[in-house]
Amino acid sequence: MTAPSVRFTDERLANGLRLIISEDHLAPVVAVNIWYNVGSKHEVPGKTGFAHLFEHVMFQGSRHVAKAEHMALVQAAGGTMNGTTWLDRTNYFETVPSHQLELALWLEADRMATLLDALNQENLDNQRDVVKNEKRSSYDNRPYGAWFHKLQEHLFPPEHPYHHPTIGSMEDLDAASLDDVAAFFRTYYAPNNAVLSIVGDVDPAQARTWTERYFGEVPANPAIPPLGDLSLPIALGGESREVVEDRVSLARLFFGFRAPPLGDPQFDALEIAGQILAGGKGSRLYRRLVREEKIAQDVAFFSLGLIGGASIAAGQATVRPGIDLDVVERAFEEELERLGREPVTDDELARARALIETFELDALQRVDERADRLSMYATLLDDPGLINRQLDRYLAVGAAEIQAVAAEVLRPENRAVVTYVPAADAVAGTEEETAA
């Protein structure tokens, strides 16, 4: 399979909005994807959770769109839509029939320009409660739910903005005032802090006209505060450990490592390493821990690309009933150590490259994924053209690069281990608890 070359234009409106258009008439659909350069790393102590709160507030209406009408209009037009928040960014996206492109652009522009017209105390209180319920159901009261938040706390010092979770704290959400939230929106939801990608069955000239019409009058914010120095040492400088008693039926180990930032060639090598370690049933960890020694229920290893000084590499293993937890941890760590001690085989490298290639090519077939990647590479790395080079970067990774990054990153002095063990009053686990 040949990787498609994604052709696109890249320009800016007078107010700073970055507009990327990629024309593809294969199917009569178009994806609209807007990334705001604001995530939980832009929050300050005492005001965490604001970026994620806005993911909810952005669907509560604007000057010309009633509460929940944004979603209703897109769905009535035969489209889909959503939004997500992360440490580095917030994004909103619609995929609609191509003749509904103007609607999607108008909806996104109206809430960028006039969301505060519809934001009131009732909406804020309502969405604050929604977020607090989400925190309880998805993290606080879910088996193993806080594992990633705990790794964040171990891998990043308290003064670093990756130390706190994107969803924020209950106390900060309770303390958020209408003025606080409005100030956050005015600061970061500005056209010069956004990338708009339009991909699919689109007339570029018409798309530019509509974008200029609906977004062009939204004022820029020339005073977006810069982030401070987020650089970090490449390694933690010592192992960090935590044991969590939880209402789970099986013990589970979580490993975290401070890793090179997104865009670094070492990060590419680490992603290939993750496929060798845990990419399917032919991977090292699965073969040894699950299939051969039968000491783990499941295994995983993956990297989460970030740009604020360091990324995160993480792994996990669920301990089989009757197996000593230390046996599983030792076997997992031995495989990490072996990856940094000796080169991978040609067969392993070929398999890992094939898995990455399949994943990348599958993603590039979809207009929504292409739009998301164009916005991502433009926002985080100022390089939307990376969409056409990233696969080649992965395929260029060799055994020596994998061994080198494993030796540097996957070592004990750069490791955080969070272990979940059944609490004394734990009830029998559900299928959700024990599934991979």
Secondary structure, DSSP 8 states (H G I E B T S, - for coil): --------EEEE-TT--EEEEEE--SSSEEEEEEEES--GGG--TT-TTHHHHHHHHTTS--SSS-TTHHHHHHHHTT-EEEEEE-SS-EEEEEEEEGGGHHHHHHHHHHHHHHHHHH--HHHHHHHHHHHHHHHIIIIITSTTTTHHHHHHHHHS-TTSGGGS-TT--HHHHHH--HHHHHHHHHHHSSGGGEEEEEEES--HHHHHHHHHHHHTTS---TT----------SS-SS-EEEEEEES-SS-EEEEEEEE--TTSHHHHHHHHHHHHHHSSTTSHHIIIIIIIS--EEEEEEEEE---SS-EEEEEEEEE-TTS-HHHHHHHHHHHHHHHHHS---HHHHHHHHHHHHHHHHHHHTSHHHHHHHHHHHHHHHS-GGGGGTHHHHHHT--HHHHHHHHHHHSSGGGEEEEEEEE-TT-----HHHH--
